[in-house]
Amino acid sequence: LELVESGVGLVQTGGSLNVSCTASKSITLFSVVNWYRQHPGAQREMVAYTYRSDHPIVQDSWKGRFTLSRDYYRTTDYLHMTSWKPEDTAVYYCNGRRVITHDEYWGQGTQVTVSS
């Protein structure tokens, strides 16, 4: 079981970009799928998460700019991001916590750079 991220790495200020997180098996094997971002030299901060398949939550700092969705076949979660700012430049990670075992799985991370 693994999580694989994909998405375009460069976006202009004010632009839109989606990052996907695909599970090698059903993404519903995870009780929660989290999205984090990490600036160089800083700790990861949680941006959003989907709890039990149908409860997407975006943290207050990003409400109105970031949204979550899941595909019909329940293999992929998407983080949709708009109105990018230069300070949003970071590595974005997805993370899943497995049902029952609570084992955590991490995507490989996607570097997103916002150009002015």
C-alpha positions in Angstrom: 0.0 0.0 0.0 1.4 3.4 -0.9 0.4 6.9 -1.7 1.7 8.6 -4.8 1.4 12.3 -5.5 1.4 14.2 -8.8 0.9 17.7 -9.9 2.6 20.5 -11.8 5.4 22.1 -9.8 5.3 25.7 -11.0 2.4 28.2 -10.8 2.1 31.9 -11.2 0.9 34.2 -8.4 -2.9 34.2 -8.4 -3.0 31.0 -10.4 -4.6 27.6 -9.8 -3.0 24.2 -9.4 -4.2 20.8 -8.3 -2.1 18.1 -6.5 -3.4 14.6 -6.5 -2.7 11.8 -4.0 -3.4 8.3 -5.4 -3.5 5.1 -3.3 -2.2 1.9 -4.8 -5.4 0.3 -3.4 -8.7 2.0 -2.3 -8.0 5.3 -0.6 -10.9 4.4 1.7 -8.4 2.0 3.5 -7.3 5.2 5.2 -9.6 6.6 8.0 -8.1 10.0 7.3 -6.1 11.6 4.5 -4.1 14.7 5.5 -2.4 17.3 3.5 0.6 19.1 4.8 3.1 21.6 3.5 6.6 22.3 4.5 8.8 25.3 4.0 12.6 24.9 4.0 13.9 24.5 7.5 10.4 24.5 9.0 8.1 21.9 10.4 5.3 20.5 8.4 1.9 22.3 8.9 -1.4 20.7 8.2 -3.4 22.4 5.4 -6.5 20.1 5.1 -7.8 16.6 5.7 -10.6 14.3 4.7 -12.0 12.2 7.5 -13.9 9.0 6.8 -14.3 9.6 3.1 -16.9 12.3 3.2 -15.8 15.0 5.6 -13.3 17.3 3.9 -11.9 20.0 6.2 -9.7 22.9 5.2 -7.8 24.7 7.9 -8.9 28.3 8.6 -5.8 29.8 7.1 -6.6 28.4 3.7 -10.4 28.4 3.6 -11.6 30.1 0.4 -8.5 29.2 -1.5 -8.0 25.4 -1.0 -10.6 22.7 -1.4 -10.6 18.9 -1.3 -12.3 16.3 -3.5 -12.2 12.6 -4.0 -12.6 10.8 -7.3 -15.7 8.5 -8.0 -13.6 5.4 -7.9 -12.2 6.3 -4.5 -8.6 5.9 -5.4 -7.5 9.5 -5.5 -7.8 12.6 -3.3 -7.2 16.0 -4.8 -6.1 19.3 -3.2 -7.4 22.1 -5.4 -5.5 25.4 -4.8 -6.3 28.8 -6.1 -5.0 32.4 -5.7 -1.4 31.3 -5.1 0.9 33.6 -3.2 4.7 33.5 -3.2 4.7 32.4 0.4 2.8 29.3 -0.6 6.0 28.0 -2.2 6.6 24.7 -0.3 6.7 21.0 -0.6 3.1 19.6 -0.3 2.6 16.1 1.1 -0.3 13.8 1.5 -0.5 11.4 4.5 -2.9 8.6 5.2 -3.7 6.8 8.5 -4.7 3.2 7.9 -8.0 2.0 9.3 -7.6 -0.3 12.4 -3.8 -0.4 12.4 -3.4 3.4 12.4 -0.2 3.0 10.4 0.8 6.1 8.6 1.7 6.4 4.9 3.3 9.4 3.2 3.3 10.5 -0.3 6.7 11.4 -1.8 5.9 15.2 -1.7 5.4 17.7 -4.5 7.5 20.8 -4.7 5.3 23.7 -5.7 7.0 27.0 -6.6 5.0 30.2 -7.0 6.4 32.7 -9.5 5.6 36.4 -9.4 
